């Protein structure tokens, strides 16, 4: 117990030391959907109704995706090539139309019957079994340190960015190829929970002038605070700000909301 307490204190001090300097301009008009673990905060706006959004990173918690699709009668393109996530998605599809049988649980693995799928059709949730990246290619997808966890990473930040740890090989797809595949020119919202690849993907979105009004992004590297993680967040914040985005929400941990001004 004392060891756990000491580790928590060290992590808290490291997070404070390496906290990124971000120009946060909070919005009062915010909504949070999803479980304690998998929920996200965004601005509920008219362009979300009957929309198509992109949600990168499913894992084993689809609470945000399901609740968003239900509330806004939207279609959610879920991007995740992880084998466990694909199996989990298929289990959800097997329950479409059914009510929830229990509440959400703590942690990152939600029971399949915790989702209220009464307003969900087969085509409400669409799986793209690829990793969002800056090239259309095959690449290494590195396993997490804890084998019980589901999320893999392109950059392998959990293992000090090494290229030799346990991995699988997956297909990668660029944002512009993803949108073209689904006959879209723009999306009102994108969620990026992509385990350290978010900086490169956001740059790609901006370079290709892909119009996205809201960017929900988890800077996963901040779970392991360092000068590198601090710089990556600040660099990404700078390029988003230069492109006209405003940081409207920060949860104090790793999750941010950027809205095009």
VOPAGU-2260 file (C-alpha; in pm, 1 decimal, decimal comma):
REM VOPAGU-2260
SITE   aa  ch    i         X         Y         Z
SITE  UNK   A    0       0,0       0,0       0,0
SITE  UNK   A    1     284,2     239,5      86,9
SITE  UNK   A    2     456,4     156,6    -242,2
SITE  UNK   A    3     134,5     231,7    -436,4
SITE  UNK   A    4      92,9     560,7    -251,4
SITE  UNK   A    5     453,3     660,0    -325,8
SITE  UNK   A    6     406,7     576,9    -695,2
SITE  UNK   A    7      89,4     786,3    -712,0
SITE  UNK   A    8     265,8    1080,5    -549,6
SITE  UNK   A    9     559,3    1052,9    -791,5
SITE  UNK   A   10     321,6    1039,1   -1087,0
SITE  UNK   A   11     131,7    1343,7    -960,1
SITE  UNK   A   12     453,6    1541,2    -920,6
SITE  UNK   A   13     574,4    1435,6   -1267,0
SITE  UNK   A   14     243,0    1537,0   -1424,1
SITE  UNK   A   15     269,9    1877,2   -1255,2
SITE  UNK   A   16     632,3    1919,2   -1364,4
SITE  UNK   A   17     562,2    1829,2   -1725,4
SITE  UNK   A   18     218,9    1993,8   -1754,1
SITE  UNK   A   19     188,7    2145,3   -2103,6
SITE  UNK   A   20     121,4    2517,8   -2143,9
SITE  UNK   A   21    -207,3    2529,4   -2335,2
SITE  UNK   A   22    -426,7    2834,8   -2395,8
SITE  UNK   A   23    -750,9    2697,1   -2251,5
SITE  UNK   A   24   -1065,2    2901,9   -2320,9
SITE  UNK   A   25   -1339,5    2704,0   -2150,8
SITE  UNK   A   26   -1687,2    2682,5   -2298,2
SITE  UNK   A   27   -2002,8    2666,3   -2085,8
SITE  UNK   A   28   -2188,6    2485,2   -2364,4
SITE  UNK   A   29   -2046,6    2135,7   -2320,2
SITE  UNK   A   30   -2189,3    1784,6   -2303,1
SITE  UNK   A   31   -2028,1    1463,4   -2183,1
SITE  UNK   A   32   -2142,7    1123,5   -2309,7
SITE  UNK   A   33   -2020,3     777,6   -2212,0
SITE  UNK   A   34   -1890,6     593,3   -1909,6
SITE  UNK   A   35   -1650,4     730,9   -1650,0
SITE  UNK   A   36   -1364,4     560,0   -1834,7
SITE  UNK   A   37   -1469,2     595,0   -2198,7
SITE  UNK   A   38   -1671,3     915,6   -2197,3
SITE  UNK   A   39   -1586,3    1231,4   -2391,9
SITE  UNK   A   40   -1678,2    1600,8   -2369,1
SITE  UNK   A   41   -1778,5    1808,7   -2672,3
SITE  UNK   A   42   -2002,2    2094,2   -2784,4
SITE  UNK   A   43   -2357,4    1981,1   -2873,5
SITE  UNK   A   44   -2422,3    2169,8   -3197,1
SITE  UNK   A   45   -2680,4    2152,4   -3475,5
SITE  UNK   A   46   -2434,8    2006,3   -3728,0
SITE  UNK   A   47   -2408,2    1686,9   -3519,5
SITE  UNK   A   48   -2772,0    1591,1   -3575,5
SITE  UNK   A   49   -2803,3    1314,5   -3840,2
SITE  UNK   A   50   -2429,2    1344,1   -3897,5
SITE  UNK   A   51   -2143,9    1102,7   -3966,7
SITE  UNK   A   52   -1849,7    1126,7   -3727,1
SITE  UNK   A   53   -1519,4     941,6   -3692,4
SITE  UNK   A   54   -1423,2     776,0   -3363,7
SITE  UNK   A   55   -1069,1     637,7   -3351,8
SITE  UNK   A   56    -991,0     392,4   -3075,2
SITE  UNK   A   57   -1261,5     151,3   -2959,7
SITE  UNK   A   58   -1087,4     -87,2   -2723,8
SITE  UNK   A   59   -1358,8    -245,3   -2512,5
SITE  UNK   A   60   -1562,6      64,3   -2425,3
SITE  UNK   A   61   -1807,2     187,5   -2689,7
SITE  UNK   A   62   -2012,2     397,8   -2447,6
SITE  UNK   A   63   -1938,8     729,5   -2619,3
SITE  UNK   A   64   -2004,6     590,7   -2966,9
SITE  UNK   A   65   -2334,6     426,4   -2870,3
SITE  UNK   A   66   -2465,7     724,0   -2675,2
SITE  UNK   A   67   -2363,4     970,3   -2947,2
SITE  UNK   A   68   -2529,1     766,7   -3223,0
SITE  UNK   A   69   -2846,6     733,2   -3014,3
SITE  UNK   A   70   -2872,1    1096,9   -2909,3
SITE  UNK   A   71   -2794,2    1255,2   -3248,2
SITE  UNK   A   72   -2931,3     983,6   -3482,0
SITE  UNK   A   73   -2578,6     976,3   -3617,5
SITE  UNK   A   74   -2353,1     722,4   -3784,0
SITE  UNK   A   75   -2020,8     659,1   -3614,2
SITE  UNK   A   76   -1726,1     525,7   -3812,9
SITE  UNK   A   77   -1518,1     341,6   -3552,6
SITE  UNK   A   78   -1150,6     300,0   -3643,5
SITE  UNK   A   79    -960,3      24,9   -3461,5
SITE  UNK   A   80    -759,7    -272,4   -3597,7
SITE  UNK   A   81    -699,8    -441,8   -3261,8
SITE  UNK   A   82    -825,3    -802,8   -3272,2
SITE  UNK   A   83    -994,9    -779,2   -2931,3
SITE  UNK   A   84   -1167,1    -455,7   -3035,0
SITE  UNK   A   85   -1295,5    -617,7   -3355,0
SITE  UNK   A   86   -1441,7    -909,5   -3158,5
SITE  UNK   A   87   -1596,2    -663,8   -2913,4
SITE  UNK   A   88   -1753,9    -462,9   -3196,5
SITE  UNK   A   89   -1907,6    -778,0   -3343,4
SITE  UNK   A   90   -2059,7    -863,2   -3005,5
SITE  UNK   A   91   -2220,9    -519,7   -2991,7
SITE  UNK   A   92   -2362,6    -566,1   -3340,6
SITE  UNK   A   93   -2520,8    -889,5   -3218,6
SITE  UNK   A   94   -2727,2    -692,7   -2963,5
SITE  UNK   A   95   -2853,7    -402,0   -3177,3
SITE  UNK   A   96   -3206,5    -299,9   -3088,2
SITE  UNK   A   97   -3188,3    -431,1   -2732,3
SITE  UNK   A   98   -3202,5    -227,1   -2408,5
SITE  UNK   A   99   -2928,8    -220,2   -2146,5
SITE  UNK   A  100   -2947,5    -496,0   -1886,5
SITE  UNK   A  101   -2699,4    -342,9   -1639,8
SITE  UNK   A  102   -2510,5     -21,9   -1564,2
SITE  UNK   A  103   -2162,4      66,7   -1679,2
SITE  UNK   A  104   -1881,5     -72,7   -1465,9
SITE  UNK   A  105   -1556,7      90,0   -1356,1
SITE  UNK   A  106   -1255,5      41,9   -1579,4
SITE  UNK   A  107   -1204,2       9,3   -1952,3
SITE  UNK   A  108   -1400,2    -306,8   -2031,1
SITE  UNK   A  109   -1774,4    -254,4   -2042,7
SITE  UNK   A  110   -2015,2    -550,7   -2044,7
SITE  UNK   A  111   -2185,0    -583,3   -2382,9
SITE  UNK   A  112   -2528,6    -572,0   -2218,8
SITE  UNK   A  113   -2451,5    -237,3   -2050,4
SITE  UNK   A  114   -2530,8     -53,0   -2374,7
SITE  UNK   A  115   -2877,7      77,9   -2456,0
SITE  UNK   A  116   -2897,9     -23,8   -2822,2
SITE  UNK   A  117   -3269,0      38,2   -2878,8
SITE  UNK   A  118   -3197,6     331,6   -3114,2
SITE  UNK   A  119   -2898,8     162,6   -3276,1
SITE  UNK   A  120   -2926,1      -6,4   -3616,5
SITE  UNK   A  121   -2666,1    -226,3   -3783,6
SITE  UNK   A  122   -2541,5      68,5   -3988,2
SITE  UNK   A  123   -2533,0     314,3   -3696,0
SITE  UNK   A  124   -2188,1     186,7   -3599,3
SITE  UNK   A  125   -1944,8     111,3   -3882,0
SITE  UNK   A  126   -1610,0     -54,7   -3816,6
SITE  UNK   A  127   -1294,7      35,5   -4007,6
SITE  UNK   A  128   -1042,3    -230,8   -3894,4
SITE  UNK   A  129    -736,4     -16,1   -3963,1
SITE  UNK   A  130    -509,7     220,8   -3773,5
SITE  UNK   A  131    -542,5     589,2   -3858,6
SITE  UNK   A  132    -200,8     709,8   -3971,7
SITE  UNK   A  133     -18,5     930,9   -4221,6
SITE  UNK   A  134      33,3     654,9   -4480,9
SITE  UNK   A  135    -171,1     378,5   -4638,7
SITE  UNK   A  136      56,0      92,3   -4543,4
SITE  UNK   A  137     118,0    -202,8   -4311,8
SITE  UNK   A  138     288,1    -123,5   -3983,5
SITE  UNK   A  139     381,5    -257,1   -3642,1
SITE  UNK   A  140     115,0    -216,6   -3375,3
SITE  UNK   A  141     288,2    -251,9   -3038,8
SITE  UNK   A  142     125,5    -434,8   -2748,2
SITE  UNK   A  143      66,3    -255,5   -2416,8
SITE  UNK   A  144     291,5    -324,6   -2119,4
SITE  UNK   A  145       2,7    -483,8   -1929,6
SITE  UNK   A  146    -128,7    -779,9   -2135,2
SITE  UNK   A  147    -472,7    -735,4   -1979,5
SITE  UNK   A  148    -503,8    -398,5   -2152,2
SITE  UNK   A  149    -637,1    -383,9   -2506,4
SITE  UNK   A  150    -492,3     -67,2   -2663,5
SITE  UNK   A  151    -193,3    -108,7   -2897,1
SITE  UNK   A  152      25,0     177,4   -3020,7
SITE  UNK   A  153     199,6     277,4   -3342,8
SITE  UNK   A  154     464,7     484,2   -3161,6
SITE  UNK   A  155     505,3     247,0   -2861,3
SITE  UNK   A  156     526,2     526,3   -2604,8
SITE  UNK   A  157     465,0     280,5   -2319,2
SITE  UNK   A  158     794,2     106,0   -2400,5
SITE  UNK   A  159    1005,7     419,9   -2440,6
SITE  UNK   A  160     934,8     424,6   -2817,4
SITE  UNK   A  161    1129,4     101,3   -2878,2
SITE  UNK   A  162    1071,6     -79,7   -3208,7
SITE  UNK   A  163    1154,3    -430,1   -3085,7
SITE  UNK   A  164     883,7    -512,6   -2829,8
SITE  UNK   A  165     584,5    -742,6   -2883,4
SITE  UNK   A  166     360,4    -632,5   -3170,3
SITE  UNK   A  167     115,4    -733,6   -3439,1
SITE  UNK   A  168     104,0    -608,2   -3798,4
SITE  UNK   A  169    -202,4    -412,7   -3909,1
SITE  UNK   A  170    -326,3    -207,1   -4201,0
SITE  UNK   A  171    -297,8     169,6   -4168,2
SITE  UNK   A  172    -513,4     427,6   -4344,1
SITE  UNK   A  173    -481,1     803,4   -4390,1
SITE  UNK   A  174    -764,8    1039,3   -4290,5
SITE  UNK   A  175    -827,2    1140,0   -4651,8
SITE  UNK   A  176    -846,1     776,5   -4766,9
SITE  UNK   A  177   -1082,2     693,8   -4481,1
SITE  UNK   A  178   -1318,7     977,5   -4571,5
SITE  UNK   A  179   -1306,7     894,0   -4942,2
SITE  UNK   A  180   -1387,4     530,8   -4864,9
SITE  UNK   A  181   -1704,5     644,6   -4689,2
SITE  UNK   A  182   -1784,0     913,8   -4947,6
SITE  UNK   A  183   -1725,5    1204,1   -4709,4
SITE  UNK   A  184   -1553,3    1538,0   -4770,1
SITE  UNK   A  185   -1564,9    1654,9   -4408,4
SITE  UNK   A  186   -1690,1    1548,1   -4065,8
SITE  UNK   A  187   -1821,0    1770,0   -3785,2
SITE  UNK   A  188   -1634,9    1576,1   -3515,5
SITE  UNK   A  189   -1343,3    1336,9   -3484,6
SITE  UNK   A  190   -1232,9    1154,2   -3170,8
SITE  UNK   A  191    -865,3    1058,2   -3156,5
SITE  UNK   A  192    -771,4     803,6   -2891,0
SITE  UNK   A  193    -484,0     653,4   -3087,0
SITE  UNK   A  194    -212,1     590,1   -2832,6
SITE  UNK   A  195      50,5     848,0   -2921,4
SITE  UNK   A  196     -17,0     883,6   -3296,2
SITE  UNK   A  197    -246,0    1184,1   -3246,8
SITE  UNK   A  198      19,3    1450,5   -3316,2
SITE  UNK   A  199     104,4    1308,4   -3659,9
SITE  UNK   A  200    -258,4    1247,0   -3755,6
SITE  UNK   A  201    -365,5    1599,2   -3657,5
SITE  UNK   A  202     -85,3    1739,9   -3872,6
SITE  UNK   A  203    -210,0    1526,5   -4159,8
SITE  UNK   A  204    -566,9    1653,1   -4116,7
SITE  UNK   A  205    -445,2    2011,7   -4133,5
SITE  UNK   A  206    -202,8    1954,6   -4422,2
SITE  UNK   A  207    -479,3    1795,1   -4629,0
SITE  UNK   A  208    -726,7    2072,4   -4535,4
SITE  UNK   A  209    -980,2    1820,8   -4406,0
SITE  UNK   A  210   -1258,0    2018,5   -4241,6
SITE  UNK   A  211   -1332,2    1893,4   -3889,9
SITE  UNK   A  212   -1509,0    2138,5   -3659,0
SITE  UNK   A  213   -1444,3    1954,8   -3331,2
SITE  UNK   A  214   -1134,2    1753,1   -3245,9
SITE  UNK   A  215   -1156,5    1537,8   -2933,3
SITE  UNK   A  216    -806,6    1416,2   -2859,5
SITE  UNK   A  217    -638,5    1212,9   -2590,2
SITE  UNK   A  218    -266,8    1284,0   -2559,8
SITE  UNK   A  219    -182,3     937,0   -2431,1
SITE  UNK   A  220     183,1    1021,8   -2374,2
SITE  UNK   A  221      77,2    1240,4   -2081,6
SITE  UNK   A  222       8,1     919,3   -1890,0
SITE  UNK   A  223     389,8     889,1   -1882,8
SITE  UNK   A  224     487,8    1255,3   -1825,0
SITE  UNK   A  225     819,6    1368,0   -1972,1
SITE  UNK   A  226     978,9    1655,9   -2159,5
SITE  UNK   A  227     892,5    1471,2   -2480,7
SITE  UNK   A  228     523,4    1435,2   -2394,6
SITE  UNK   A  229     506,6    1800,7   -2286,3
SITE  UNK   A  230     665,1    1918,1   -2612,2
SITE  UNK   A  231     439,3    1698,6   -2827,9
SITE  UNK   A  232     125,5    1838,1   -2665,6
SITE  UNK   A  233     246,4    2196,3   -2688,6
SITE  UNK   A  234     351,1    2153,0   -3053,2
SITE  UNK   A  235      11,8    2008,1   -3142,4
SITE  UNK   A  236    -171,0    2279,8   -2950,1
SITE  UNK   A  237      31,1    2541,3   -3142,2
SITE  UNK   A  238     -51,1    2405,1   -3488,3
SITE  UNK   A  239    -419,8    2367,5   -3398,4
SITE  UNK   A  240    -428,5    2724,9   -3267,0
SITE  UNK   A  241    -258,4    2852,0   -3582,6
SITE  UNK   A  242    -526,1    2672,9   -3787,3
SITE  UNK   A  243    -803,3    2855,7   -3600,4
SITE  UNK   A  244    -892,4    2602,6   -3331,0
SITE  UNK   A  245    -960,0    2696,7   -2969,2
SITE  UNK   A  246    -905,7    2460,5   -2675,6
SITE  UNK   A  247   -1247,6    2451,1   -2507,0
SITE  UNK   A  248   -1198,0    2172,1   -2254,0
SITE  UNK   A  249    -923,4    1990,2   -2066,9
SITE  UNK   A  250   -1013,0    1721,1   -1814,3
SITE  UNK   A  251    -696,1    1770,9   -1611,0
SITE  UNK   A  252    -555,3    1439,0   -1729,6
SITE  UNK   A  253    -506,2    1356,5   -2096,6
SITE  UNK   A  254    -827,4    1453,3   -2279,8
SITE  UNK   A  255    -876,0    1779,7   -2469,8
SITE  UNK   A  256   -1145,1    1937,1   -2688,4
SITE  UNK   A  257   -1053,8    2171,5   -2973,9
SITE  UNK   A  258   -1324,1    2360,5   -3162,0
SITE  UNK   A  259   -1278,2    2554,0   -3484,8
SITE  UNK   A  260   -1345,1    2917,2   -3402,7
